[in-house]
Structure formats: structure tokens, C-alpha cells
Amino acid sequence: MRILVITDKRLASLRNGRDLRVWHLCRELARRHELYLLTVNLSSLDNFNEGLVGLADVFKTMNDAPTLPTNSPSLKRHFRRNDSNYYSLSYPHHFSIVTKAISDICEQNSISHMIVCSLSLAEFVRPFSSNKKILFDLMDSEVLTLTREIQFFPPWPLQPKTSLKAHLMRARRTKMEACLPHWFNHVTTINDADSDTVRKLSGISTNISTIPNGVSTDLVATFDANSHVAKRRGVAFWGNLSFKPNSDAVRSFYKNVYRPYLAPAGIEWCVVGRDAELWLLEEAKRDHGIRLTGYVDNISSVLAEYPIMVNPMRIGSGLKNKVLEAFAMGLAVVSTGLGVEALCKAREGIDYMRADEPEKTAFAIKLLIENECLRLSMIKSARKLVSEHYTWSKVAGDFDALLCSL
């Protein structure tokens, strides 16, 4: 097959969940099909970066659509009921240019299938749904993400502007996500909860599937759980700390678990990632039990020192890649139910420990630190789970089978 992959920004960093998924799936698909890449940059503020190394080995051609105009968008956008026609109303001339670019690439390369990787691109590819097979990879439902985020807003009327904006955005996203299964041949997400959200919104269940993320087989093969000896008595968390679900998790864990339970017990907390908030930087200066590493190139060198990964996620959707990485790298995982909901094959108490309340989280951490046999058994089981079900080659095989069935 000849497949056009359309993204809303260049593939730039494997620390970004969207880039990670698109890159690994495309690299596997390129072994079987011809792939062509089109980047439609939808931010007038962003400049194109160089992109990931090796893209030319995956894609036959790589094209950039014209960037979004810097002039003010049309006032017609304010009268939209949903976001499915935002760009055609806001920038009608630019919208025509981009759809023409898509049409030209399809014609020049005899494209039969498309993979679309962003909700904001739906209206650009909708005109091609009648003569192309389109797999729309939504990944995370923005409706589900916003719904969970709104649950933690202060009670009305505190922060009314933020609340009203979020509710309006959710209403518009709701109408848009409901359209996806009607417009395109198939819709995929990373998490059953996201797929269920789209099913309920659209009233359709036959063309919506869950395809999770994976990990590199090299990551699984090069780490020996039996020889893993933790050097530190502590837990680790990692991720982009400016990403709201991560920043919320870090703040909640500090306030409700680390401060009242772990700090008095002398259990260290390591946080790996860029853009730590000021309050966390200040606390780390005062408390030597908090270790902030910032961004590190080789994260496994840091994580090898810790026996446990903690994942106290309260909001967000999709799949937390850090859990799969922890499984593969030999860290026992303590997570909220939301943090592992996308891993339907993972077994509570066998592959990980679930803890949704602060007291249970602290108890699970202390138990795994003290009980080495339990910890090593859980690590061994989790790594077996990853190697059998959650490698990129396995995930991409399922994705390819779905694509070929369209």
C-alpha cells in the first residue's frame, strides 16, 4: 500500500507521547508499505525544527504544508457550534491551500490510504473520505481528558473564566469527536476508555478500536531484572513536568504521600524531567529527600538506582508510556487505577500494585521496598507481559492488520 501520514507538527522528540507513537508505528509499517509524510503546522507561533534522525529511511517523501498565516483569523469562527470547521472558517484561503497540497501528494504518489494523527486535522482530510481509506488515530479523547480535568476545578464561582472556557471547549470537542467514526473508515485510540468515549458520543461501535503504545524490544532485552539491585531506598517518577497530568500528579503526590508518609520514613523521591515548577524546585532545595535531575539523555542510568516507579496520575487519558518503560526496565510499579487503565492485560497484584488513596500508596511503596521477593516477582511478571503484548513490533502488527482490512 501507499500511505500518506499526516501530522500537525514535525516528529521531533521521542519524549513526546504523540511523536513516540507516530514514529514507532510508521517505522514498523515502512517495512511492509510505502509511506509518505505531510506535516501541516497549525500554529503560526511555531517554527519547524529539524525533526528526528532517520525519517528519510521511513518515508519516501516528506512535505511541509504552508504555515498558518500570521494575520488575525476571520470573525466567522466565533459562530461555529463545534471545531469541525474551525480552520475553514478562520482561514478559508489557507484551508484551500492545504487541501490542495494533500490532493497533489495523493495524485502524484497514487496514495490509497491515509493515517491522520491529530484531531485538529479532521476537517482537512474529510474531503478525501469518499475516495481514500482513512484511519484516524485520535490517540487520546480530548473530551475524556477535559471531563477528568474539570472534576478537579475549584467549586463555582471560583475561577469562572477557566471553568467556562473548559466547558465550552469540551462542548465543541464533543461534537467533533462524535463525527469522526461517521467521517472516516476507522478510528483508533490508545485506551479502551478513550474508545468507549468516542463510541458513546458517536453512537457507533463497529469502526472504533484500541491500539495501545509499546516499548522498544531493545529496552526489554538489555535489562536483566534478576541482576537489578537498587542502590537507593526510594521511588522514581518521570515525564514532561509542564504536561498538566504530570504536574498535577507530582503536586498531589508531594502533598498527600511524600510529605506525610515517605519523608518521615526516609524514603527518597526522584523526579526526572524538564520544566519542574518553581514550588518543586524550592522544596528540593530544602528537602534532600527530593532529587530533581531535570532532563537526562539516558534515563535508564538514573532509574537503575531505584526499585520502584510511582505513577500517581489523577487526570488525563490515553496510555502512560512511563508505566511500560518501568515494566521493561525492571522497576516495580505502584499506580493509581487511572494510570494503568490503558494496559488491559496488566494484572493488579501480579504485574503492578494499584493504590488510589494516599495511605494505600504509601503502604504499597513501603511493602515493595522491604519485601524484595515480592518486588522481584512483580518485576519479572511485568517484563514478561511487556515482551509478549506491548512491544512496538507487536502493536504495529495489529495496527497494520487493521489498516489492511479497511
N, C-alpha and C positions, 0 to 999 in steps of 0.2 A: 504493500500500500504506500501511497504518497500522502503524507500527513502534514498539514500546516498547524504548527503550535503557536498560539497567540497569547502573549503575556502583557501585563500593563506596566512592566519595568524590566530592565535587563537583569539577567541572572547574575548576581554579584557576590553573594556570600552564603556559604553553607551553614552559617549560624542563623540565617533567616529561614523560618519554617517553610514558607512558600517556595523560596529558591531551592531549598533542600529537596523538597518533594518533586518539583518540576525537573530539576537536574537529574536526579537518580532515575526517575521513571523514563525520561527521554533517553538517557544513556543506555538503558536496557532495551528500550523499544528500537533504538537505532541499529541494534544487532539484527533486526528482522525486517525493518521498513526504512523507507527514505523519509527523513524528517526535515522540515523547513521551518525556520523561526521568524516570526514577526513580532517586534516589540512596539506597542502603542503606549507611549509615555503620556499619561493623563494628568500630569502635574506640571504646570508652567514654571514651578519653582525648582524642579529637579533637573539636574544636568545628567546626561548619560555618563556612566562610568565605563571602565574597561571591560567589565564582565569577568566571568570565571575562565580560568585557563582550561583549554580542551574543548571549548564549544565547537570549534571547527571540525573536530573529529565526530561530533554527534549530529550536527545539522549540515545539510547540503548547502544551504544558503542562509544568511542571517540578514534581515532587513529591519530598518527602523522607520516607522511611520513619522510624518512630520509632527513636531512637538506642538503641544496645546498653545494656542495664541495667548499673548500676554494682555490683550485688551479685555475689558470687562465683559462678562457673559451677558447674553440677552435677558431682559427682564421677563421674558416669557417663561423662564424656568420656574418662577415663583408660583405659576398656576398649574404645575404638574401635580397629579394625585399620587404618583409614585415615581420611582427613579428609573423606570424602564425607558424613558425618553429624555433623560436629563441632558445629555450631550447634543442630541439632535435639536433640542430647544435652545440650549445655551450657546452652542457654536455650530450652527447649521452648515456653514461653509466648510469648517474643519471636519465635521462629521462626514460630509460628502467626499472629502479628500481621502480620509481613512478607509471608507468602504470601497472607494475606487482602488486604493492600494491593495486591499485584500483581494478584490476581484482580479486584479492584474497578476498577482502572485499565483492564484488558483489557476488562471488560464495558462500562464507561462510554464507551469510545472505539472499540469494535469492532476491537480490535487483532488483527491476523492474524499478525504476525511479531515476533520479539524478537531483539535483539542484546545479548549478555551479555559484559561486559568484564573479568571477574576470576574467577580460579579459585575464590576463596572464595565466589562467588555460585552455584556449580553446584548445590548442594543446594536452594537457594531456588527455582530455576526448573525443577528436574527434574520436579516435579508437573505442570507445564504442557506437557511434551513430547508428550503424546498428542493435544493439540488445537491447538497453536501450532507454527508453523515457527520453529525456534530456531537461529540462527547463533551459535556460541560462539567469540568471539575471544579465544583463550588468549594471543595475542601471543608471550610467551616461555615456554618449557617450564621450570618450576621444577626438574624432575628433571635436565635438562641443565645448568642453572646450578649446582645443588648438586654434581653429579658433577664438573664442572670445578673448582669451588672446593675440593672435598675433595682433589684431586690435589696441591694446594699446602699442605696441612696438614703440620705437623711430624710426623716419624715417631713411631709409637706407642712408649711410652705418654705422650709429651709432650702436654699439653692434652687429657687423656682426656675431660673433660666436654664440651668443644667438639666433639670428634670424635664422641662418642656421640650428642650432640644432633643433629648434622648428618646422621648415618647414619639415625637414627630418623625425622627429618623427610623424608629422601629416600625411605625405605621407604613412608611414608604418602602422600607426594605421588605416588609411582609407581603405587600402587593407584588413586588418584583420577584421575590423568591418563589411565590406561588405560580408565576408564569413559566418558570424555567422548564419543568417537565412537559409543558404544553408546547413550548417553542422548539425544543431540541430532542434529538433521538434518545439521549440518556444523560442522566445527571449523577455524578458521584460525589460523595463526601468522605471524610476520613473517619467519621464516628457514627455509630448507629443512632445516637441521639440527634445528630445533625440531620441524618437521613429521615428519621421519624418526623422531625420538624417540617421538612420540605414536603413530606407525604401529607401531613395534616393540612398544611397551607394550600396545597395544590389539589387535594382530593384524588391524587393519582399515586399508585404504588408499584406499577409494573415496570417503570423505567427509571428507578432510583436505586442506586447500590452504594454499599460502603466498601471502599478500598483503603485500608489503613496505610500508614507510613511504615518504613522499615529501617534497618540499620545495615551498614556495610558488612559483608561476610568477613572481611579482614579484621574488623573490630571484634567479632566473635572469636575468630580463630587465634588471634595473637594474645589473648588474655587467658591465663590459666587460673581459674578460681581456686584450685586446691593449693596453689603456692601464694595466694594473696594473704599477706599478713599486714593488717592495718597498723600503721605507725602512730596514729593519733586516736585519742578517745573522743570521737566527735562525729558530727553529721555534716553532709555537704548539700548545697543547693546551687544550681547554675542556670543561667539563661540571660537574655537581654533584660536588664533591670528597668529599662524605660517602657517595656511592654506591660500594659496595665495589669493583666492577670498575674504576671510575675511580681510586680511591685506590690500589689495587694497581698499576695501570698507571703512575701517577705515581711511586710509590716505586721500582718496578722500573726505570723509565726513568732516574730520577736516579742510582741506584746503578750501573747497568750500561752506560748510554750517555752521559748528560750528563757525569757526573763524570770518567770515564776518557778520553772521546773529544772531546766538544763543548767543554767548558770550556777545555782546553788549546789548542783551535783558535780560540778567541774567538767561538764561535757561541752566541748568546743563546737562552734558553729562556723563553717566555712561557706562563704558566698562568692561564687565565681561569675563574673560577667561585667560588662561595661555599663556605665551610666547609673551607678548607685546614687540614691537620693541623699541629699545633704544630711538628713536626720540619721541615716545609717552610717555615713562617714564619721559623724560626730560621736555616735555611740561606739564605733570601733576604736576610736582614739581613747575613750575612757575605759573600755572593757577589752582586756587582752584575750578573752574567750571568743571574741568575734574576729574572724580572719577574713579580710577582703583582699582578693587577689587582683581585681579588675579583669580585663580581658587577657586570656592566655592562649597562645597558639596551640600548644599541646596540652589539652585539658586532662588527658589521661594521666599525665605525670603528677598532677595535683590530686586527682581523685583516687589514685592508687594508695594514697596515705590514709584514706578514710574507709571505715567499714560499712557506713550507712548513707544512703541518699534519702532526703526527706522532700516530699512533694505536697506542700500544704495548699494546693490550689482551691480557690473558692468560687472563682468566676472564669469565664472563657468557655470555649468549646473545642472541637477538633481533637487532636491527639498530642499529648505532651511528649515530644521526642526525647526529652531528658530521661523519661522512665525507661524507654527502650535502650538508651545508651547506658543507663545504670545497670540494667539487666545484663547487657553484653559485657560490660567492663567489670562485673563481679562485685557490685555493691548491693547489699540488701536494701530493699525499698520499703519505706513507710509512707503511705499516701492517703489522701482523702479519697472518697469514692469517686468524686468528680475527676480527680487527677488520673485515674486509671480506667474510666468508663469506656474509652475507645478500645481497650485491649480486652475484647470479649473472651479470649481464650485464656487469659491470666486468671489463676485461681487464688482466691483470698486464703491466707494462712499457709499456702504452699509456695507460691511464686512471689508473694508480697504480703505485707501486713497493712490492713486498712484501719485508719483511725480518723474519724471526723470530728472528735472533740479533743480539746487540749489535753485533758487528763489521759485519754487513751493514747494520744500521740506520744506523750512523754513516757508512758508505761511501755509502749512498743519499742521506743528507742532504747530505753534502759535494758529491756529484756534482750534485745538483739546484741547490744554491746557486751553484756555479761554472759550470754549463752552462745558460745562460739559454735557448738554443734548445730544448733538451730539455724544460726546465721549462714553457715556454710551449706547446709542442706537447702536452704531457700535460694541461695546464690546459684547452686548447681541446677536446681529445677528451673529457675528463671532463665538461665543461659540456654538450657535445652529448649525451652519454649521459644526463645528468640530465633535460634538456629533452625527450628522446624517451621515456624509460621511467620516470622517478621523480618526476614532479610529482604533487601531490595530486589533481588532476583526473583524471589517467591511472589512478592507483592506485584512486581511489574508483569509477571506471567499472568496473574489474574486480571490485571488491567488490560493486557494485550488481548486476552481471550474475550473480554467484554467488548473491546474495540472492534475485533474481527466479527463479532456477532451482530453488529449494527446493520 
